[in-house]
Amino acid sequence: METTTAPLTPPGHRPSGHRPRTGLRRLRRALAPVLVAGVLGVAILQLHRTLDGYRWSQLPHDVAALGAPALVLAVVATAVSYLAMTGYDALALR
């Protein structure tokens, strides 16, 4: 015996609390990517200005000057951070 169920709402029917998009909502939605691109551009410009005087050939010497304990601690802290973010995402998907 096969049973069928009718859809909960007829096609084209909007729930009573649904409001059509207004011009302001459309504008915000259209400007969001522009705002993100602008913030990213400012961040890249600031990074370029900050690192302008840095000599990249000096990088290995600067890293070696930190010492092994500091480097190991940095790697462990990074791994723990990524593990925490992965766990957080897994919890969010539940």
N, C-alpha and C positions, 0 to 999 in steps of 0.2 A: 504494500500500500504506500503510495507516494503522496506526500503532502507538500503543498507549496504555501509560501507566505507572501503576503502583499508587502510592497515597500512601505517603510514607515512614513515617508512623506512623498507626495506625488511629485513627478518630475517638474522642475521649474519653480517649485514652492520654496520660499525662503523662510527660515525660522523667524519667529516674531521679534527676537532680539537683534537680528541682523540688520545692519545699516549699509546702504550703498556707499561706495567710496566717494569722498568729497574731493574737491580740487586740491585742498591742502594736503590730504593724505597722498594723493598722486604725486604732488610736488615733492613731499618728503621722501617718498619711495624713489623718485627719480634722482634726487640730489644726494642720497646716501652714498652711492658709489663715487660720486665726485668728491664728497667730503673725505672718504677713506683714501682716495688717491692723493688728495691734497695733504693729508696728514702724513702719508707715506713719503711723499715728495719732500716735505719739510724735514722729516727724520733722516732721509738720505742726505740732504743738503747739510744738515748739522753734523752728521757722521763724517762727511767729506771734509768739512771745515776743521773738525776736531783732529782728524788723522792727517791733515795736510802736511805738517812738518815732521811726521814720523818716517823714519827710514826703515823699510821692511827688511833690509839686510841685518838690522839690529835685533830682529825678533828672536832668533835662536838664542842669542846671548841674554836677552831679557828673561826668557822662559827658564834658562839654566840658572839664572840668578835667584829665581824663586826658591829653589831647593826641592829635593825629592819629597819630603813630608807634605809640603804645601800642594804640590802637584797631585799626589795620591789623594789627599783630602778633597781637592777640587773634583777629581774624577769620581770619587765615591759619592760626594754630595750631588753631582750631576746625575749619576745613576739612580740614586734614591729619589731625586726629584722626578725623573722620567717614570720611575716605577709608581710613584704616588699619582702622577697625572694619568697613567694607564688605569690604575685602580679606580680613580675618580670617574673616568669615562665608562669603565665597566659598570660601576654602580648607577651611573646615569642612564644606561641602556636597559636596566632591569625594569 
